[in-house]
């Protein structure tokens, strides 16, 4: 007599098994979405706009005359500047109270270094001083010139587009500590075309005028002996 084996009955999945399957599906789904997001972000990162860098470019000063009657020596400290001018971005204002920055337009060098170097070059070219150098903390000079770059910015609230450059400086005696000269200038220039290269070009021209107006009274007055305190021979 043939024995008939009973058919095996398949047990339905337990609740625990179903939960495991659901968790696995969710994990796979999250992984897929995470991978897609990573690909999208990577693609976006590759399209980040590069920054544009600018510098001011004044004409070279003339060769200094023979300093036959110049005996005073002066050292120039690095010009100071407000924090917002030292952050690298080109500054613009939409009102006297609001300061904004161009996100992709920056200075290639610290504007303070540019101003300091330009002042040194122009004082050397004036021939009013026997020696003009950067200040290094030593006391082997007669005078120290300190100054500030107060403004270097685009103005968008005065009708049209303008730029403003403001400088100040003072010179003190190493021996007495007394201030023998001080001066401040502010120059505004008009921008004919509203784009950043045009703004920088006008800043360059306006900066040249401001530096000349700052340096000329010092060098001319010192050469003429009208400022008082000329260093003895």
C-alpha positions in Angstrom: 0.0 0.0 0.0 1.4 3.3 -1.1 1.9 5.9 1.6 0.8 9.3 0.5 2.9 12.0 2.2 0.8 14.9 3.3 1.6 18.2 1.6 3.6 20.6 3.6 1.8 23.8 4.4 3.7 27.1 4.1 3.4 29.2 7.2 2.6 32.9 6.6 5.4 35.4 7.4 5.4 36.4 11.0 4.9 40.1 12.0 8.6 40.3 12.9 9.6 39.2 9.4 7.3 41.7 7.8 8.8 44.5 9.9 12.3 43.5 8.9 11.3 43.6 5.2 9.8 47.1 5.6 12.9 48.4 7.4 15.1 47.0 4.7 13.1 48.6 1.9 13.2 52.0 3.8 16.9 51.7 4.2 17.4 51.0 0.5 15.1 53.9 -0.4 17.0 56.3 1.9 20.3 55.2 0.5 19.1 55.8 -3.1 17.8 59.3 -2.3 21.0 60.1 -0.4 23.1 59.0 -3.4 20.9 61.1 -5.8 21.3 64.2 -3.5 25.0 63.7 -3.3 25.2 63.6 -7.1 23.1 66.8 -7.4 25.2 68.6 -4.8 28.4 67.6 -6.5 27.1 68.9 -9.7 26.1 72.2 -8.1 29.5 72.5 -6.4 31.2 72.2 -9.7 29.3 75.3 -11.0 30.3 77.7 -8.2 31.1 81.1 -9.7 34.8 82.0 -9.4 35.8 85.3 -7.8 37.2 88.2 -9.8 40.2 90.0 -8.3 41.2 93.6 -8.8 44.0 95.9 -7.9 44.6 99.7 -8.0 47.3 100.7 -10.5 48.6 104.3 -10.1 51.2 105.6 -12.5 54.8 105.4 -11.4 56.1 108.5 -9.6 58.8 110.5 -11.2 62.4 110.1 -10.2 63.2 112.1 -7.1 65.4 115.2 -7.5 68.8 115.4 -5.8 68.1 115.9 -2.1 70.8 118.5 -1.5 68.9 120.5 1.1 66.8 117.6 2.6 68.0 116.3 5.9 65.0 115.0 7.7 64.2 111.3 7.6 60.7 109.8 7.9 59.2 106.3 8.3 55.7 105.4 7.2 53.5 103.2 9.3 51.1 100.8 7.6 47.9 102.8 7.1 45.0 101.7 9.2 41.5 101.1 7.9 38.0 100.1 9.2 37.4 96.4 9.6 34.9 96.2 6.7 37.6 97.5 4.3 40.1 94.9 5.4 37.8 91.9 4.5 38.8 91.8 0.9 35.5 92.3 -0.8 34.8 95.5 -2.8 32.4 97.7 -0.8 29.3 99.6 -2.0 26.6 101.6 -0.1 23.0 101.9 -1.0 22.5 104.4 1.8 24.8 106.3 4.1 24.0 103.8 6.9 24.1 100.5 4.9 27.3 98.7 3.9 27.2 95.9 1.3 29.9 93.7 -0.3 30.2 92.3 -3.8 30.2 88.5 -3.4 32.4 87.7 -6.4 34.6 90.9 -6.7 37.5 91.2 -4.4 40.8 93.1 -3.9 43.9 91.2 -4.9 45.9 92.9 -2.1 45.1 94.6 1.2 44.1 98.2 0.3 46.1 99.4 3.3 49.3 98.0 1.7 48.5 99.7 -1.5 48.0 103.1 0.1 51.1 102.8 2.3 53.3 101.9 -0.6 52.0 104.7 -2.7 52.6 107.3 0.0 56.2 106.1 0.4 56.8 106.3 -3.3 55.4 109.8 -3.7 57.2 111.2 -0.7 60.5 109.7 -2.1 59.7 111.3 -5.4 59.1 114.7 -3.8 62.7 115.1 -2.8 61.6 116.8 0.5 63.2 114.2 2.7 66.7 112.7 2.9 65.2 109.2 3.4 61.7 107.7 3.3 61.2 104.2 4.5 58.6 101.7 5.9 58.3 101.9 9.7 59.9 98.9 11.3 59.7 100.0 14.9 63.3 101.4 15.0 64.0 105.0 16.2 66.7 105.8 13.6 64.4 108.3 11.8 63.4 111.9 12.7 59.6 111.5 12.1 56.9 108.9 11.8 53.9 109.3 9.5 50.7 107.5 10.5 47.5 107.5 8.5 44.2 106.0 7.7 42.3 104.8 4.7 38.9 106.0 5.9 36.8 105.2 2.8 37.2 103.2 -0.4 33.7 102.4 -1.6 31.1 102.7 -4.3 28.1 105.1 -3.6 24.7 104.2 -5.1 22.5 106.7 -3.3 23.6 110.2 -4.5 22.2 110.1 -8.0 24.1 107.9 -10.4 27.0 105.8 -9.4 30.0 107.4 -7.6 33.1 106.3 -5.7 34.6 107.9 -2.6 38.1 107.8 -1.2 39.0 109.4 2.1 42.5 109.5 3.6 44.0 111.1 6.7 47.6 111.3 8.1 49.7 112.9 10.7 53.4 113.2 11.3 55.0 113.1 14.7 58.5 113.8 16.0 60.4 110.8 17.3 62.3 113.0 19.7 59.4 114.9 21.3 56.3 112.9 20.3 54.7 116.1 19.2 52.5 116.2 16.1 54.1 118.5 13.6 51.7 118.0 10.7 48.2 116.6 10.1 45.8 116.6 7.1 42.8 114.8 5.7 41.3 114.6 2.2 38.1 113.2 0.7 37.6 112.7 -3.0 34.5 111.7 -5.0 34.5 110.4 -8.6 31.7 109.7 -11.0 31.3 106.3 -12.7 29.9 106.5 -16.2 29.2 102.8 -16.6 27.7 100.7 -13.7 29.8 97.6 -13.7 32.5 96.6 -11.3 35.5 97.1 -13.7 34.3 100.6 -14.3 33.9 101.2 -10.6 37.4 100.0 -9.9 38.9 102.2 -12.7 37.2 105.2 -11.1 38.5 104.2 -7.7 42.0 104.1 -9.1 41.7 107.6 -10.5 40.1 109.0 -7.4 42.7 107.3 -5.2 45.5 109.0 -7.2 43.9 112.4 -6.7 43.4 111.8 -2.9 47.0 110.7 -2.5 48.4 113.7 -4.4 46.2 116.0 -2.3 47.5 114.4 0.9 51.2 114.3 0.0 51.6 117.6 -1.8 51.0 120.0 1.2 53.4 117.9 3.3 56.3 117.6 0.8 55.9 121.2 -0.5 55.6 122.7 3.0 58.5 120.7 4.3 60.8 121.6 1.4 59.9 125.2 1.9 60.6 125.0 5.7 57.1 126.4 6.5 55.9 123.4 8.6 58.4 124.1 11.4 60.5 121.4 13.0 62.9 120.7 10.1 65.6 118.3 11.4 69.0 120.0 11.9 71.9 119.2 9.6 
